[in-house]
């Protein structure tokens, strides 16, 4: 599967539980929507993923990438009920970084 470089970096950072590297995949004014909550900017994104990593130990296995719509389907495993689950990551990219991410089922 041919993923954009920044999305490959995001997956690697997630699988290494590296919150700082994960947040560095985003623009300064990025927005993440997950589980009904919005996280704005790198600092909020880093804090959100740090807490999620500590609580759920989530790893991602990419399954499919729709290049036309920038949607990654990935199997998510961790210490949460119903693990594993397949989620969709809807990306908007800007200058080689992620400026918007919405995570859906």
matplotlib code that plots the C-alpha trace (Angstrom):
import matplotlib.pyplot as plt

x = [0.0, 1.3, 0.7, 1.7, 4.9, 3.2, 0.6, 3.3, 5.0, 1.7, 1.2, 4.8, 4.5, 1.2, 2.7, 5.7, 3.4, 5.4, 3.0, 5.4, 6.2, 2.5, 1.7, 4.6, 2.7, 0.2, 0.2, 0.2, -3.5, -4.6, -8.0, -8.7, -12.2, -12.5, -15.2, -17.3, -14.5, -12.4, -8.7, -7.2, -3.5, -0.4, -0.4, -4.0, -3.4, -0.3, -2.1, -5.0, -2.9, -0.7, -3.7, -5.1, -1.8, -1.5, -5.1, -5.6, -2.2, -3.6, -1.7, -2.7, -2.4, -3.2, -5.7, -6.5, -5.9, -8.2, -5.9, -8.7, -10.4, -7.3, -9.1, -7.1, -8.8, -6.9, -7.4, -7.0, -6.0, -5.5, -6.7, -10.3, -13.6, -14.3, -10.6, -9.7, -11.9, -11.6, -11.7, -11.5, -9.1, -10.2, -7.2, -6.7, -3.1, -1.3, 2.3, 3.3, 1.5, -1.9, -4.2, -7.4, -8.2, -11.6, -11.7, -14.9, -16.2]
y = [0.0, 3.4, 5.9, 9.5, 9.9, 11.9, 9.3, 6.6, 8.7, 9.0, 5.2, 4.7, 7.2, 5.6, 2.1, 3.4, 5.3, 8.5, 11.3, 14.1, 12.5, 11.9, 15.6, 16.7, 15.1, 18.0, 21.6, 24.2, 24.9, 21.3, 19.9, 16.3, 15.0, 11.7, 10.2, 13.4, 15.6, 18.2, 18.7, 21.9, 22.6, 20.5, 20.9, 19.6, 16.8, 15.7, 15.7, 13.8, 11.1, 10.8, 10.1, 7.7, 5.9, 5.5, 4.3, 2.1, 1.2, 1.5, 0.1, 0.6, -1.8, 0.0, -2.1, 0.2, 3.8, 5.7, 8.2, 10.2, 11.0, 10.6, 8.0, 5.4, 2.2, 0.7, -2.1, -0.7, -2.9, -2.1, -2.5, -1.2, -3.1, -4.6, -4.6, -5.0, -2.6, -1.1, 2.7, 5.2, 8.1, 11.0, 13.3, 16.8, 17.5, 20.8, 21.3, 17.8, 17.8, 16.9, 19.9, 17.9, 14.4, 12.9, 9.3, 7.3, 3.8]
z = [0.0, -1.0, 1.9, 1.8, 3.8, 6.6, 7.1, 7.3, 10.0, 11.9, 11.9, 13.0, 15.8, 17.0, 17.0, 19.0, 21.4, 20.6, 21.4, 20.4, 17.0, 16.4, 17.1, 14.9, 11.9, 12.2, 11.3, 14.2, 13.6, 12.9, 14.1, 15.1, 15.6, 17.6, 19.7, 19.5, 20.8, 18.9, 19.6, 18.1, 17.6, 18.2, 22.0, 22.4, 19.9, 21.7, 25.1, 23.6, 22.0, 25.1, 27.3, 24.7, 24.4, 28.2, 28.6, 25.6, 24.1, 20.6, 17.6, 13.9, 11.0, 7.7, 5.6, 2.7, 1.5, -0.8, -2.5, -4.0, -0.7, 1.6, 3.8, 5.6, 6.8, 9.7, 12.2, 15.7, 18.5, 22.2, 25.7, 25.0, 24.7, 21.3, 20.3, 17.5, 15.4, 11.9, 11.8, 9.0, 9.2, 7.0, 6.3, 4.9, 4.1, 3.7, 2.7, 3.7, 7.1, 8.4, 9.0, 9.6, 10.8, 11.5, 12.9, 12.2, 12.3]

ax = plt.figure().add_subplot(projection="3d")
ax.plot(x, y, z, "-o")
ax.set_aspect("equal")
plt.show()
